[in-house]
């Protein structure tokens, strides 16, 4: 069926697009470091209080309110914690909003009541680098996060909910599935919801209402929004029905009435519309929400355990279920008589980042690396031979997701580095092939130190100790007599262990 008036359709969708997630997520000042953090009701309320000058209880303004609160809370968490995932209970959001607005239970907005009735909680994924894979058009946002709103489907309850906005022209109905996800980005002069999944809309009144009573709901896909000095919001939204996907403008007043288009008498709003129509297009990082959701059980702020697999030589695979890191891998299998590994190991490599200490073949194989989708952290001489969009910028501190990597120049070759890695409050150290003990003996309070047999022998022969809860010996030969004792672990190839 051919769809008439696509711009009017999208304008109707835009009136509701920012309301799809208005009640589900927030975060607060953490009490401890860790990968997962549950928001406190007090911190949610503190993030809501600065929102003034418009009626946040109206359906059309609820999305604007939600975006501002999410972004404020994300900045707070990033500045005070290394939490990567923030979970917010629907009851905390509900009661914080009532206190903020001064409304009673009986006066609570319909959307807020539905969120509470269905138990829709939310997760904010705040990991740096977890949203944008590549900028295709436009500029990089000041802040970006992934958002997931969800409730459990129960036998005695619906697996979705609907609500209406009768203040909009035309009036619209919004349908939310049990799981809604999207990317939320702040550019300073505008906010962008993109890659929206699980929310649909249809007009209820006028000619569009009659049409969509027959053809059904349209998918909400994106919305860009900015606010004028008098509190009027302008949105450019995209909804999709069949093959039709057209951006259209909507104006929303501070008191919550939405209308299609922008008044030709308002130069300030026309300028906002022009700015919002400038191209922004991104290639996004694939999200595995099941892994992110798994962290929400750690609500006390305890860091996720890091599972470590010994591949061979100095190649380790480390993952906390959110981020994955490989050290000195892939290398040339069997180089210099050291450990071999099968092609199946390389085939199983997922997304993650590789840390390379130096270019010797028992630590690095550029051809094999090209078969993976890993990002790369390596000395510039190695990185120069890799596609630029796969290389993370070299510096004193390099971030990948929730991992911070700090290179330390150490002697072995002309361009050899050891690495200090900060990961969810833990301190890890990877020595590489260096023979120098000076750098590792200067480290304090390490949770785990990964060292070669010869470096460990040099430390012990000097009567020194490494300040680490766990010392992992790597780059040993099978059956080699390696220093051992309390707090020292000598892994077997393809064996696994956990850092807690």
C-alpha positions as CSV (number, residue, x, y, z in Angstrom):
1,X,0.0,0.0,0.0
2,X,1.3,3.5,-0.8
3,X,1.3,5.8,2.2
4,X,0.0,9.3,1.7
5,X,1.5,12.4,3.4
6,X,4.7,10.9,4.8
7,X,5.9,14.2,6.3
8,X,2.6,14.6,8.2
9,X,3.1,11.0,9.4
10,X,6.6,11.7,10.7
11,X,5.4,14.9,12.3
12,X,2.9,12.9,14.3
13,X,5.5,10.5,15.3
14,X,7.8,13.3,16.4
15,X,5.3,14.6,18.9
16,X,5.6,11.4,20.8
17,X,9.1,10.2,20.0
18,X,10.9,11.8,23.0
19,X,8.3,10.4,25.4
20,X,9.1,6.8,24.7
21,X,11.6,6.6,27.6
22,X,10.5,9.2,29.9
23,X,10.3,7.3,33.1
24,X,12.8,4.6,33.2
25,X,16.4,5.5,33.9
26,X,18.7,7.5,36.1
27,X,21.8,7.2,38.2
28,X,23.3,8.7,41.3
29,X,26.4,9.3,43.2
30,X,28.0,5.9,43.8
31,X,29.1,4.8,47.2
32,X,31.7,2.3,45.8
33,X,33.6,1.7,42.6
34,X,32.4,-1.0,40.3
35,X,30.9,-2.0,37.0
36,X,27.3,-1.7,38.0
37,X,25.5,0.9,40.0
38,X,22.0,1.3,41.3
39,X,20.7,4.8,41.5
40,X,19.5,6.3,44.7
41,X,16.1,8.0,44.8
42,X,17.8,11.1,46.3
43,X,20.3,11.4,43.5
44,X,17.6,11.0,40.9
45,X,15.6,13.8,42.5
46,X,18.8,16.0,42.6
47,X,19.2,15.5,38.9
48,X,15.6,16.4,38.2
49,X,15.5,19.6,40.3
50,X,17.3,21.9,37.7
51,X,14.6,21.2,35.1
52,X,12.5,24.4,35.2
53,X,10.6,26.6,32.7
54,X,8.4,23.9,31.1
55,X,5.8,21.4,32.2
56,X,7.6,18.1,32.5
57,X,4.3,16.3,33.5
58,X,2.9,16.7,30.0
59,X,3.4,13.8,27.6
60,X,5.1,15.8,24.9
61,X,7.7,17.3,27.3
62,X,8.4,14.1,29.1
63,X,11.1,13.1,26.6
64,X,12.9,16.4,26.9
65,X,12.9,16.0,30.7
66,X,14.1,12.5,30.5
67,X,17.0,13.3,28.1
68,X,18.2,16.2,30.3
69,X,18.1,14.1,33.4
70,X,19.8,11.2,31.9
71,X,22.7,13.3,30.6
72,X,23.1,15.2,33.9
73,X,23.2,11.9,35.8
74,X,25.7,10.3,33.3
75,X,28.1,13.2,33.8
76,X,27.7,12.9,37.6
77,X,28.5,9.2,37.5
78,X,31.5,9.6,35.2
79,X,33.0,12.3,37.5
80,X,32.6,10.4,40.7
81,X,32.8,6.7,39.8
82,X,34.1,4.1,37.3
83,X,30.7,2.6,37.1
84,X,30.0,1.4,33.5
85,X,26.3,0.4,33.8
86,X,23.6,2.3,35.8
87,X,20.4,0.6,36.8
88,X,17.4,2.6,38.0
89,X,14.3,1.0,39.6
90,X,10.9,2.2,38.4
91,X,9.8,3.0,41.9
92,X,12.7,5.3,42.5
93,X,12.0,7.2,39.3
94,X,8.2,7.4,40.1
95,X,8.6,8.8,43.6
96,X,11.4,11.2,42.7
97,X,9.2,12.6,39.9
98,X,6.3,13.1,42.2
99,X,8.4,15.0,44.7
100,X,10.0,17.1,42.0
101,X,6.6,18.0,40.4
102,X,4.6,18.3,43.6
103,X,2.0,16.0,42.2
104,X,0.0,13.4,44.2
105,X,-0.4,9.7,43.3
106,X,-3.8,10.5,41.8
107,X,-2.3,13.3,39.7
108,X,0.6,11.3,38.3
109,X,0.9,11.5,34.5
110,X,-0.4,8.4,32.6
111,X,3.0,7.5,31.2
112,X,4.6,7.6,34.7
113,X,1.8,5.3,36.0
114,X,2.3,2.8,33.2
115,X,6.0,2.6,33.8
116,X,5.3,1.9,37.4
117,X,2.5,-0.6,36.8
118,X,4.7,-2.6,34.3
119,X,7.8,-2.4,36.4
120,X,9.8,-0.8,33.6
121,X,13.4,-0.4,34.8
122,X,16.3,1.1,32.8
123,X,19.9,0.6,32.1
124,X,22.4,3.3,31.0
125,X,25.5,2.0,29.3
126,X,28.1,4.6,30.0
127,X,31.2,2.9,28.6
128,X,33.4,5.2,26.5
129,X,33.6,3.9,23.0
130,X,30.5,1.7,23.3
131,X,28.2,3.8,21.1
132,X,29.8,5.2,18.0
133,X,32.0,2.9,15.7
134,X,32.4,5.5,13.0
135,X,31.3,9.0,12.1
136,X,29.9,9.0,8.6
137,X,28.6,12.6,8.6
138,X,28.8,15.4,11.1
139,X,30.6,15.7,14.4
140,X,31.4,13.8,17.5
141,X,29.0,14.3,20.5
142,X,30.1,15.6,23.8
143,X,28.5,12.6,25.5
144,X,27.0,9.4,24.2
145,X,25.4,6.4,25.9
146,X,23.2,3.4,25.2
147,X,19.8,3.2,26.9
148,X,17.6,0.2,27.5
149,X,14.1,0.3,29.0
150,X,12.6,-3.0,29.8
151,X,10.1,-4.9,32.0
152,X,9.6,-8.6,32.5
153,X,6.8,-10.2,30.5
154,X,4.4,-12.0,32.8
155,X,1.7,-14.5,32.1
156,X,-0.9,-12.3,33.7
157,X,0.1,-9.1,32.0
158,X,0.6,-7.6,28.6
159,X,4.0,-7.6,26.9
160,X,3.6,-4.0,25.8
161,X,1.7,-0.9,26.7
162,X,0.1,2.1,25.0
163,X,-0.8,5.6,25.8
164,X,-2.2,8.7,24.1
165,X,-1.4,12.4,23.8
166,X,-4.6,14.4,23.1
167,X,-2.8,17.7,23.3
168,X,-0.9,17.0,20.1
169,X,-2.3,18.0,16.7
170,X,-3.1,15.5,15.5
171,X,-3.6,13.4,18.6
172,X,-1.3,10.3,18.7
173,X,-1.0,6.9,20.2
174,X,2.3,5.4,21.3
175,X,3.0,1.7,21.6
176,X,6.1,0.5,23.6
177,X,7.3,-3.0,23.6
178,X,8.6,-4.7,26.7
179,X,12.1,-3.7,25.6
180,X,13.0,-0.3,24.1
181,X,16.6,0.6,23.2
182,X,18.3,3.6,21.7
183,X,21.4,5.7,21.5
184,X,21.4,9.0,23.4
185,X,23.9,11.8,22.4
186,X,24.5,15.3,23.6
187,X,26.1,17.7,21.1
188,X,25.9,20.8,23.3
189,X,23.4,22.6,21.1
190,X,21.1,19.7,20.5
191,X,20.2,16.2,21.8
192,X,19.9,13.2,19.5
193,X,18.0,10.0,20.1
194,X,18.9,7.5,17.3
195,X,18.7,3.8,16.4
196,X,15.4,3.6,18.4
197,X,14.0,0.0,18.7
198,X,10.8,-1.1,20.2
199,X,8.6,2.0,20.0
200,X,5.8,2.7,17.5
201,X,3.3,5.5,16.9
202,X,0.1,6.3,14.9
203,X,-2.1,9.4,14.6
204,X,-5.6,9.2,16.1
205,X,-7.4,12.2,14.6
206,X,-7.9,13.8,11.2
207,X,-7.2,12.1,7.8
208,X,-4.1,10.5,9.1
209,X,-6.0,8.9,11.9
210,X,-8.5,7.3,9.5
211,X,-5.6,6.1,7.3
212,X,-3.6,4.6,10.1
213,X,-6.6,2.9,11.6
214,X,-6.3,0.7,8.5
215,X,-2.5,0.4,8.0
216,X,-1.3,0.3,11.6
217,X,1.6,1.6,13.6
218,X,4.8,3.3,12.3
219,X,8.2,2.6,13.8
220,X,9.9,5.5,15.6
221,X,13.6,5.6,14.6
222,X,15.2,8.9,15.6
223,X,14.7,12.4,16.9
224,X,16.9,15.5,17.2
225,X,15.8,18.3,19.6
226,X,16.9,21.8,20.6
227,X,15.2,24.4,22.8
228,X,14.8,28.1,22.2
229,X,15.3,30.8,24.9
230,X,11.6,30.9,25.7
231,X,11.4,27.2,26.4
232,X,9.9,26.2,23.0
233,X,11.4,22.9,21.7
234,X,11.9,22.1,18.1
235,X,12.3,18.5,17.0
236,X,13.3,16.8,13.8
237,X,12.0,13.3,13.9
238,X,12.0,10.2,11.7
239,X,9.4,7.4,11.7
240,X,9.2,4.5,9.3
241,X,6.2,2.7,7.7
242,X,7.0,0.2,5.0
243,X,9.5,1.9,2.7
244,X,8.7,5.4,3.7
245,X,11.1,7.2,6.1
246,X,11.0,11.0,6.0
247,X,12.3,13.6,8.6
248,X,9.8,16.2,9.7
249,X,9.7,19.1,12.1
250,X,7.6,19.5,15.3
251,X,7.3,22.4,17.7
252,X,6.4,21.8,21.3
253,X,5.4,24.6,23.7
254,X,6.6,24.8,27.3
255,X,3.1,23.8,28.4
256,X,3.2,20.6,26.3
257,X,1.2,21.3,23.1
258,X,2.8,19.9,20.0
259,X,2.2,21.0,16.4
260,X,3.5,20.0,13.0
261,X,6.1,22.3,11.5
262,X,7.8,25.6,12.6
263,X,6.1,29.0,12.6
264,X,7.5,31.2,9.7
265,X,7.1,34.1,12.1
266,X,9.7,32.8,14.5
267,X,13.2,33.4,13.1
268,X,14.8,31.8,16.2
269,X,12.9,28.5,15.7
270,X,13.6,28.5,12.0
271,X,17.3,28.8,12.8
272,X,17.0,25.9,15.2
273,X,15.3,23.8,12.5
274,X,18.1,24.7,10.0
275,X,20.7,23.5,12.5
276,X,18.8,20.3,13.3
277,X,18.7,19.4,9.6
278,X,22.5,19.5,9.2
279,X,23.6,15.9,8.5
280,X,24.5,13.6,11.4
281,X,25.1,9.9,10.5
282,X,26.9,7.3,12.5
283,X,27.9,3.7,12.3
284,X,27.2,2.2,15.8
285,X,28.9,-0.4,17.9
286,X,26.9,-3.6,18.0
287,X,25.2,-4.0,21.3
288,X,25.0,-7.3,23.2
289,X,22.4,-6.2,25.8
290,X,22.3,-9.6,27.4
291,X,25.8,-9.1,28.6
292,X,25.1,-5.6,29.8
293,X,21.9,-6.7,31.6
294,X,23.9,-9.4,33.4
295,X,25.8,-6.7,35.2
296,X,22.6,-5.3,36.8
297,X,22.7,-8.1,39.4
298,X,25.8,-6.4,40.9
299,X,23.9,-3.5,42.3
300,X,26.2,-2.9,45.3
301,X,28.9,-1.5,43.0
302,X,31.1,-4.6,43.1
303,X,33.3,-4.9,40.0
304,X,32.5,-7.7,37.6
305,X,34.9,-10.6,37.7
306,X,37.5,-10.7,34.9
307,X,37.8,-14.1,33.3
308,X,41.3,-14.7,31.9
309,X,42.2,-17.3,29.3
310,X,45.9,-18.2,28.6
311,X,46.2,-18.6,24.8
312,X,50.0,-19.0,24.7
313,X,53.2,-17.0,25.0
314,X,52.1,-13.6,26.4
315,X,48.7,-13.8,24.7
316,X,45.9,-13.6,27.2
317,X,42.1,-13.0,26.7
318,X,40.5,-11.0,29.5
319,X,36.8,-10.2,29.7
320,X,34.4,-9.0,32.3
321,X,31.4,-9.7,30.0
322,X,31.3,-6.0,28.9
323,X,34.7,-5.4,27.5
324,X,37.3,-7.8,26.1
325,X,41.0,-7.3,25.9
326,X,43.8,-9.4,24.3
327,X,47.5,-9.0,25.1
328,X,50.2,-9.7,22.6
329,X,47.8,-11.5,20.2
330,X,47.6,-12.6,17.5
331,X,51.3,-13.7,17.3
332,X,52.9,-16.0,14.8
333,X,52.0,-19.5,16.0
334,X,55.1,-21.5,17.0
335,X,57.5,-18.5,16.4
336,X,61.0,-19.1,17.9
337,X,59.9,-22.5,19.2
338,X,57.3,-21.0,21.6
339,X,53.7,-22.1,21.9
340,X,51.4,-22.8,19.0
341,X,47.7,-22.2,18.7
342,X,45.1,-23.3,16.2
343,X,43.2,-21.3,13.6
344,X,40.0,-22.0,15.6
345,X,41.3,-19.7,18.4
346,X,41.6,-16.8,15.9
347,X,38.2,-17.6,14.4
348,X,36.6,-17.3,17.8
349,X,37.9,-13.7,18.5
350,X,35.1,-11.3,19.1
351,X,35.1,-7.5,19.3
352,X,37.6,-6.1,21.7
353,X,41.0,-4.4,21.9
354,X,44.5,-5.8,21.5
355,X,47.5,-4.6,23.5
356,X,50.8,-5.2,21.8
357,X,54.1,-4.7,23.7
358,X,56.5,-5.0,20.7
359,X,56.8,-6.2,17.2
360,X,58.6,-9.6,17.7
361,X,56.9,-12.4,15.9
362,X,56.1,-14.3,19.1
363,X,54.0,-11.3,20.1
364,X,52.6,-9.8,16.9
365,X,51.5,-10.9,13.5
366,X,50.0,-8.1,11.4
367,X,48.5,-10.5,8.8
368,X,46.7,-12.5,11.4
369,X,45.5,-9.3,13.1
370,X,43.9,-8.3,9.9
371,X,41.6,-11.3,10.1
372,X,40.1,-10.0,13.3
373,X,37.9,-7.0,14.1
374,X,39.9,-6.0,17.1
375,X,40.9,-2.4,17.9
376,X,44.6,-1.9,18.5
377,X,46.7,-0.3,21.2
378,X,50.4,-0.5,20.2
379,X,53.6,1.6,19.8
380,X,53.3,3.9,16.8
381,X,55.8,1.8,14.7
382,X,53.4,-1.2,14.9
383,X,50.2,0.9,14.5
384,X,51.5,2.5,11.3
385,X,50.9,-0.7,9.4
386,X,47.3,-1.0,10.5
387,X,44.1,0.6,9.1
388,X,43.8,4.0,10.9
389,X,40.2,3.5,12.0
390,X,41.2,0.4,14.0
391,X,44.0,2.1,15.9
392,X,43.3,3.9,19.2
393,X,45.3,7.2,19.6
394,X,48.6,6.7,21.3
395,X,49.2,8.7,24.5
396,X,49.8,8.5,28.3
397,X,46.3,7.3,28.8
398,X,44.2,5.3,26.3
399,X,40.6,4.3,26.9
400,X,38.6,1.5,25.4
401,X,35.2,1.0,26.9
402,X,35.6,0.8,30.7
403,X,39.4,0.0,30.4
404,X,42.1,2.6,30.8
405,X,45.5,1.7,29.4
406,X,48.7,3.5,30.4
407,X,51.8,2.6,28.4
408,X,55.2,2.5,30.2
409,X,58.4,2.5,28.1
410,X,60.6,-0.4,29.2
411,X,63.9,-1.7,27.7
412,X,64.0,-4.7,25.4
413,X,63.7,-3.4,21.8
414,X,63.8,0.1,20.5
415,X,60.0,0.3,20.9
416,X,59.0,-1.9,23.8
417,X,56.3,-1.0,26.3
418,X,54.8,-2.5,29.4
419,X,51.2,-1.6,30.3
420,X,49.4,-0.6,33.4
421,X,45.7,-1.3,33.0
422,X,43.0,0.2,35.2
423,X,39.7,-1.8,34.9
424,X,36.7,-1.3,37.2
425,X,38.8,-0.2,40.2
426,X,41.5,-2.8,39.7
427,X,45.1,-2.4,38.7
428,X,46.7,-4.8,36.3
429,X,50.3,-4.8,35.0
430,X,51.7,-6.6,31.8
431,X,55.4,-6.6,31.7
432,X,56.1,-7.8,28.1
433,X,59.6,-9.1,27.4
434,X,61.5,-6.5,29.4
435,X,64.4,-7.7,31.6
436,X,64.3,-4.5,33.7
437,X,62.8,-4.9,37.2
438,X,62.8,-1.1,38.0
439,X,59.4,-0.3,36.5
440,X,57.4,-3.2,38.0
441,X,59.0,-2.7,41.5
442,X,57.8,0.8,41.3
443,X,54.2,-0.3,41.0
444,X,52.0,-0.4,44.1
445,X,48.7,-2.1,45.1
446,X,48.4,-4.2,41.9
447,X,45.6,-6.7,41.8
448,X,47.5,-8.8,39.2
449,X,50.9,-8.6,37.7
450,X,51.6,-10.6,34.5
451,X,55.4,-11.2,34.2
452,X,57.8,-13.4,32.3
453,X,59.7,-16.2,34.1
454,X,63.0,-14.3,33.7
455,X,61.6,-11.1,35.1
456,X,60.2,-12.9,38.1
457,X,63.6,-14.7,38.7
458,X,65.4,-11.3,38.5
459,X,63.0,-9.9,41.2
460,X,63.4,-12.9,43.5
461,X,67.2,-13.1,43.0
462,X,67.4,-9.5,44.1
463,X,65.5,-10.3,47.3
464,X,62.6,-8.0,46.1
465,X,58.8,-8.6,46.0
466,X,56.2,-7.5,43.5
467,X,53.4,-5.6,45.2
468,X,50.5,-7.6,43.7
469,X,47.7,-9.8,45.1
470,X,48.3,-12.2,42.2
471,X,51.4,-12.8,40.1
472,X,50.7,-14.6,36.7
473,X,53.7,-16.1,34.9
474,X,53.4,-16.0,31.1
475,X,55.7,-16.7,28.1
476,X,56.9,-19.9,29.7
477,X,57.6,-23.1,27.8
478,X,55.4,-26.2,28.5
479,X,57.1,-28.0,31.3
480,X,59.5,-25.2,32.1
481,X,60.7,-24.9,35.7
482,X,59.1,-21.6,36.7
483,X,59.4,-19.9,40.0
484,X,56.3,-20.8,42.0
485,X,54.9,-20.2,45.5
486,X,52.1,-18.4,47.4
487,X,50.4,-15.8,45.2
488,X,52.0,-17.1,42.0
489,X,49.9,-18.7,39.2
490,X,51.5,-20.5,36.3
491,X,48.6,-21.1,33.8
492,X,48.4,-24.0,31.4
493,X,47.7,-23.2,27.8
494,X,44.0,-22.7,27.1
495,X,43.4,-22.8,30.9
496,X,41.3,-20.1,32.6
497,X,41.2,-18.3,35.9
498,X,39.3,-15.3,37.4
499,X,40.5,-12.0,38.8
500,X,37.9,-10.7,41.3
